[in-house]
Amino acid sequence: MSDVTPLIASVIPVLNEENFIGACIDSLMNQSLPSNQHIIMVLDGGSTDSTQSIVQQAILTSKELNGPEIQLHENPGKYVAEARNLAMTLLPQSVQFVVELIGHCTVDSNHLQVRLNEWNRLSEHYDNPLAALGVRVLSREGIHGTAESWIEGALSSAFGSGNGQFDSFTVHGETKVPAFAMHSREAILRVNGWDTNFITSQDSDLSMRLLEHNYAVARTPETFVRMSKRSGLKKWWRMGHRYGFWRMKILQKYPTRASAREFLPWIGLVSTLSLLFFSQTLGFLLPLMYLLVLLIEGIRYSIKSGRASTLLGVPLCLAILHTSFSIGLLDGLFRKGRAPRDR
């Protein structure tokens, strides 16, 4: 495939993704976009399971089917930012667009074509050149386990998704947090790629630097990525803490990104303690209101999903998310980051 000059690259940093990477690559191999316009690059951070052998088999299969070129490279830096920066040095010069994906996600067969169409369409909407275009994030296909269904319910709630990568937006527009963004390679090079100081939230940092360089950063609801999220409450806690921790690192670098919404649990705790000082009755008012809101969300998702267990499971997961994220924010003030353990 030495004569192939791809326009778009899917870059996938992985670590021990044997349960998901096969489906991820299969979905990218079966795109409506002509295969000679697309390259798939997998960067492995030291997997100890069968991830690499699954990718090697996919490379052979794609060659046999005359599919897109698939490459597997070692990522000595181990982490996502290092992987994406490495990819920028390895991709063919013809590649103009880089799609950020992860090993535990899949896309529909028209995903890349829609990406390109939306990029061309939306580029006309903004005065500044478009540098990144995010998409919606949906749950994985198939039957979800009990805890996984609770977590999906929590993320479907406005009290769980916020306006970040799990936001269920319905109209295109500018954003500071494009999920699974397709980036202009030229723009990435101009801002010197991803900051390797961020083990998580490196994409948020990149978006802020693109905005500082007068690029447009947008999102579209016309396509989506299906993502396998956490399947256990322990991993859910760790994910919430990690998001809070690295969110604080972003806020320390970009104070204007701060939002009162993400500090509401701490505001609520301080307010409750203050009210308790004056009156036990008033002191219990805020916690009761909070529990009522969580219960309403549990009822809402229980009716939507038809799963009775979500009635209490969704409130539990929302409470875990709010608590772990808030503790992570505080932790981020005092400690350096380390590799996540919630995969």
C-alpha positions as CSV (number, residue, x, y, z in Angstrom):
1,M,0.0,0.0,0.0
2,S,2.9,2.3,-0.5
3,D,1.0,4.3,-3.2
4,V,-1.8,5.1,-0.8
5,T,-2.2,8.8,0.1
6,P,-4.8,8.9,2.9
7,L,-6.6,12.1,3.7
8,I,-7.8,11.1,7.2
9,A,-6.2,9.1,10.0
10,S,-7.8,7.4,13.0
11,V,-5.3,7.4,15.8
12,I,-5.9,4.9,18.6
13,P,-3.7,4.8,21.8
14,V,-4.2,1.5,23.5
15,L,-3.2,-0.4,26.7
16,N,-4.7,-3.9,27.4
17,E,-7.8,-3.5,25.2
18,E,-8.2,-7.1,24.1
19,N,-11.9,-7.1,25.0
20,F,-12.7,-4.2,22.7
21,I,-10.0,-3.4,20.1
22,G,-11.2,-6.0,17.6
23,A,-14.6,-4.4,17.4
24,C,-13.1,-0.9,17.3
25,I,-10.9,-1.7,14.3
26,D,-13.6,-3.7,12.5
27,S,-15.9,-0.7,12.6
28,L,-13.1,1.5,11.1
29,M,-12.3,-1.1,8.4
30,N,-15.9,-1.1,7.2
31,Q,-16.3,2.6,6.4
32,S,-18.2,4.1,3.4
33,L,-15.2,6.4,2.9
34,P,-12.9,4.8,0.2
35,S,-10.2,2.8,2.0
36,N,-7.3,4.6,0.2
37,Q,-8.4,7.8,1.9
38,H,-8.1,6.4,5.4
39,I,-5.4,5.0,7.6
40,I,-5.7,3.4,11.0
41,M,-2.8,3.9,13.4
42,V,-2.7,2.0,16.7
43,L,-0.1,3.0,19.3
44,D,0.4,0.4,22.1
45,G,1.6,1.6,25.5
46,G,2.9,-1.8,26.6
47,S,-0.1,-4.1,26.6
48,T,0.4,-7.4,28.4
49,D,-2.7,-9.1,27.1
50,S,-3.5,-10.1,23.5
51,T,-4.2,-6.5,22.2
52,Q,-1.2,-6.5,19.9
53,S,-1.9,-9.9,18.3
54,I,-5.5,-8.9,17.7
55,V,-4.3,-5.7,15.9
56,Q,-1.7,-7.8,13.9
57,Q,-4.5,-10.1,12.7
58,A,-6.6,-7.1,11.7
59,I,-3.7,-5.8,9.7
60,L,-3.6,-9.1,7.7
61,T,-7.3,-9.2,7.3
62,S,-7.5,-5.6,6.0
63,K,-4.7,-6.4,3.4
64,E,-6.6,-9.4,2.2
65,L,-9.8,-7.4,1.9
66,N,-8.1,-4.4,0.3
67,G,-9.2,-2.3,3.2
68,P,-7.6,0.7,4.8
69,E,-3.9,0.5,5.8
70,I,-3.5,-0.4,9.5
71,Q,-0.3,0.3,11.4
72,L,0.8,-0.9,14.9
73,H,3.5,1.0,16.7
74,E,5.0,0.9,20.1
75,N,4.4,3.9,22.3
76,P,7.4,4.2,24.6
77,G,5.8,7.2,26.4
78,K,2.9,4.9,27.4
79,Y,0.3,7.6,27.8
80,V,-2.3,9.1,25.4
81,A,-0.6,12.5,24.8
82,E,2.7,10.8,24.0
83,A,0.9,8.4,21.6
84,R,-0.8,11.2,19.7
85,N,2.3,13.3,19.4
86,L,4.2,10.2,18.1
87,A,1.5,9.6,15.5
88,M,2.0,13.1,14.2
89,T,5.6,12.1,13.3
90,L,4.6,8.8,11.7
91,L,1.6,9.6,9.6
92,P,2.0,10.1,5.9
93,Q,2.3,13.7,4.8
94,S,-1.0,13.4,2.8
95,V,-3.0,13.2,6.1
96,Q,-4.8,16.4,6.7
97,F,-7.2,15.3,9.5
98,V,-6.6,13.2,12.6
99,V,-9.5,11.6,14.4
100,E,-9.0,10.9,18.2
101,L,-10.4,7.5,19.1
102,I,-9.8,5.0,21.9
103,G,-9.6,1.2,22.0
104,H,-13.0,0.7,23.7
105,C,-15.2,2.5,21.2
106,T,-16.9,1.8,17.8
107,V,-18.3,3.9,15.0
108,D,-21.0,3.5,12.3
109,S,-20.0,2.7,8.8
110,N,-20.6,6.2,7.5
111,H,-18.8,7.9,10.4
112,L,-15.7,9.2,8.7
113,Q,-17.6,10.4,5.6
114,V,-20.0,12.3,7.8
115,R,-17.1,13.8,9.7
116,L,-15.6,15.2,6.5
117,N,-18.9,16.4,5.2
118,E,-19.7,18.2,8.5
119,W,-16.2,19.7,8.6
120,N,-16.6,21.2,5.1
121,R,-20.1,22.4,5.9
122,L,-19.4,23.9,9.3
123,S,-16.1,25.5,8.2
124,E,-18.3,28.1,6.4
125,H,-20.0,29.1,9.7
126,Y,-17.0,30.4,11.6
127,D,-14.8,33.5,11.0
128,N,-11.8,31.6,12.4
129,P,-10.4,28.5,10.7
130,L,-11.9,25.3,12.1
131,A,-9.3,23.2,14.1
132,A,-11.4,20.6,15.9
133,L,-14.8,19.0,15.4
134,G,-16.3,16.8,18.2
135,V,-19.2,14.4,18.1
136,R,-21.8,12.9,20.4
137,V,-20.8,10.0,22.7
138,L,-23.4,7.1,23.0
139,S,-23.4,3.9,25.0
140,R,-22.0,0.7,23.5
141,E,-24.3,-1.7,21.7
142,G,-25.4,-4.9,23.3
143,I,-26.7,-5.9,26.7
144,H,-25.4,-3.9,29.7
145,G,-24.7,-5.4,33.1
146,T,-26.4,-4.1,36.2
147,A,-23.8,-1.6,37.3
148,E,-23.1,-0.6,33.7
149,S,-26.7,0.3,33.2
150,W,-26.7,2.4,36.4
151,I,-23.6,4.2,35.1
152,E,-25.2,4.8,31.7
153,G,-28.3,6.2,33.5
154,A,-26.1,8.6,35.6
155,L,-24.4,9.9,32.5
156,S,-27.7,10.4,30.7
157,S,-28.7,12.7,33.5
158,A,-28.0,16.5,33.3
159,F,-26.6,16.0,36.8
160,G,-24.1,13.5,35.6
161,S,-23.1,14.5,32.1
162,G,-22.6,18.3,32.5
163,N,-21.5,20.0,29.3
164,G,-18.5,17.7,28.8
165,Q,-17.9,14.7,26.5
166,F,-21.1,13.0,27.6
167,D,-23.3,16.0,27.0
168,S,-26.4,14.9,24.9
169,F,-26.4,18.0,22.7
170,T,-28.6,18.2,19.6
171,V,-27.4,21.1,17.6
172,H,-24.0,22.0,16.2
173,G,-22.0,24.9,17.7
174,E,-18.8,26.1,19.1
175,T,-17.5,24.4,22.3
176,K,-14.5,24.1,24.5
177,V,-14.9,20.4,25.0
178,P,-15.2,18.5,21.7
179,A,-15.5,14.8,22.4
180,F,-13.5,12.4,20.1
181,A,-12.5,15.4,18.0
182,M,-11.3,15.3,14.4
183,H,-8.4,17.8,14.3
184,S,-6.7,19.7,11.5
185,R,-3.2,18.4,11.4
186,E,-1.9,21.8,10.5
187,A,-3.6,23.3,13.6
188,I,-2.2,20.7,15.9
189,L,1.4,21.3,14.6
190,R,0.9,25.0,15.0
191,V,0.2,24.7,18.7
192,N,2.9,22.0,19.2
193,G,0.6,19.0,19.8
194,W,-0.6,17.5,23.0
195,D,0.9,18.6,26.4
196,T,2.5,15.4,27.9
197,N,2.1,16.9,31.4
198,F,-1.5,15.8,31.2
199,I,-2.1,12.1,31.7
200,T,-5.8,12.8,31.4
201,S,-7.6,16.0,30.1
202,Q,-4.9,16.5,27.4
203,D,-7.6,17.1,24.9
204,S,-9.2,19.8,27.0
205,D,-5.8,21.5,27.2
206,L,-5.3,21.2,23.5
207,S,-8.6,22.8,22.8
208,M,-7.8,25.7,25.0
209,R,-4.5,26.3,23.2
210,L,-6.3,26.1,19.8
211,L,-8.8,28.8,21.0
212,E,-5.9,31.0,22.2
213,H,-4.5,30.7,18.7
214,N,-7.8,32.0,17.2
215,Y,-9.0,28.7,15.8
216,A,-12.6,27.6,16.0
217,V,-13.5,24.5,18.0
218,A,-16.9,23.0,17.3
219,R,-19.1,19.9,17.7
220,T,-21.8,18.2,15.6
221,P,-24.7,15.9,16.5
222,E,-24.8,14.4,13.0
223,T,-22.6,11.4,14.0
224,F,-21.4,9.7,17.1
225,V,-18.9,7.4,18.8
226,R,-20.2,4.4,20.8
227,M,-18.0,4.1,23.9
228,S,-17.8,1.3,26.5
229,K,-17.7,3.1,29.8
230,R,-17.1,1.6,33.3
231,S,-18.8,-1.7,34.3
232,G,-18.2,-1.6,38.0
233,L,-18.7,0.8,40.9
234,K,-15.0,0.8,42.0
235,K,-13.9,1.8,38.5
236,W,-16.6,4.3,38.4
237,W,-15.3,5.9,41.6
238,R,-11.8,6.0,40.2
239,M,-12.9,7.5,37.0
240,G,-14.8,10.3,38.8
241,H,-11.8,11.0,41.0
242,R,-9.5,11.1,38.0
243,Y,-11.7,13.4,36.1
244,G,-11.9,15.8,39.1
245,F,-8.1,15.6,39.7
246,W,-7.2,16.5,36.1
247,R,-10.0,19.1,35.9
248,M,-8.2,20.9,38.7
249,K,-5.0,20.8,36.7
250,I,-6.8,22.4,33.8
251,L,-8.3,25.1,36.0
252,Q,-4.9,25.9,37.5
253,K,-3.6,26.5,34.0
254,Y,-6.8,28.1,32.6
255,P,-8.6,29.8,35.5
256,T,-11.3,31.2,33.2
257,R,-12.5,27.7,32.6
258,A,-13.9,27.5,36.1
259,S,-17.6,26.9,36.6
260,A,-19.6,27.2,39.8
261,R,-21.4,24.0,38.7
262,E,-18.4,21.7,39.3
263,F,-18.0,23.1,42.8
264,L,-21.6,22.7,43.8
265,P,-21.0,19.6,46.0
266,W,-18.4,21.6,48.0
267,I,-20.7,24.6,48.1
268,G,-23.5,22.4,49.3
269,L,-21.4,20.8,52.0
270,V,-20.2,24.2,53.4
271,S,-23.8,25.6,53.2
272,T,-25.1,22.6,55.1
273,L,-22.5,22.8,57.8
274,S,-23.3,26.5,58.1
275,L,-27.0,25.9,58.4
276,L,-26.5,23.2,61.0
277,F,-24.7,25.7,63.1
278,F,-27.9,27.7,63.4
279,S,-30.6,25.1,63.1
280,Q,-30.7,21.3,62.7
281,T,-33.9,21.7,60.7
282,L,-32.4,24.0,58.2
283,G,-29.2,22.0,58.1
284,F,-31.0,18.9,56.8
285,L,-32.9,20.8,54.2
286,L,-30.2,20.9,51.5
287,P,-29.3,17.1,51.9
288,L,-33.0,16.2,51.6
289,M,-33.4,18.3,48.5
290,Y,-30.3,16.7,47.0
291,L,-31.6,13.2,47.8
292,L,-35.0,14.1,46.2
293,V,-33.3,15.2,43.0
294,L,-31.3,12.0,42.8
295,L,-34.4,9.9,43.4
296,I,-36.3,11.7,40.6
297,E,-33.4,11.0,38.3
298,G,-33.6,7.3,39.3
299,I,-37.3,7.2,38.6
300,R,-36.9,8.9,35.3
301,Y,-34.3,6.5,34.0
302,S,-36.1,3.5,35.5
303,I,-39.1,4.3,33.4
304,K,-37.0,5.0,30.3
305,S,-34.9,1.8,30.6
306,G,-37.5,-0.5,32.0
307,R,-34.9,-1.8,34.6
308,A,-36.2,-1.6,38.2
309,S,-32.7,-1.7,39.6
310,T,-31.8,1.7,38.1
311,L,-34.4,3.3,40.5
312,L,-31.7,3.2,43.2
313,G,-28.7,2.4,41.1
314,V,-28.7,5.7,39.2
315,P,-28.9,7.8,42.4
316,L,-26.1,5.8,43.8
317,C,-23.9,6.3,40.8
318,L,-24.7,10.0,40.7
319,A,-23.7,10.3,44.4
320,I,-20.5,8.4,43.7
321,L,-19.7,10.6,40.8
322,H,-20.3,13.9,42.6
323,T,-18.3,12.7,45.7
324,S,-15.3,11.2,43.8
325,F,-15.1,14.2,41.4
326,S,-15.2,16.7,44.3
327,I,-12.5,14.8,46.2
328,G,-10.5,14.7,43.0
329,L,-10.7,18.4,42.6
330,L,-9.3,18.9,46.1
331,D,-6.6,16.3,45.5
332,G,-5.6,18.0,42.3
333,L,-4.6,21.1,44.3
334,F,-1.8,19.3,46.2
335,R,-0.6,16.3,44.3
336,K,1.0,15.4,40.9
337,G,-0.9,13.0,38.6
338,R,-0.2,9.4,38.0
339,A,-1.4,6.8,35.5
340,P,-5.1,5.9,35.8
341,R,-6.0,2.5,37.2
342,D,-9.7,2.4,36.3
343,R,-9.4,0.7,32.9
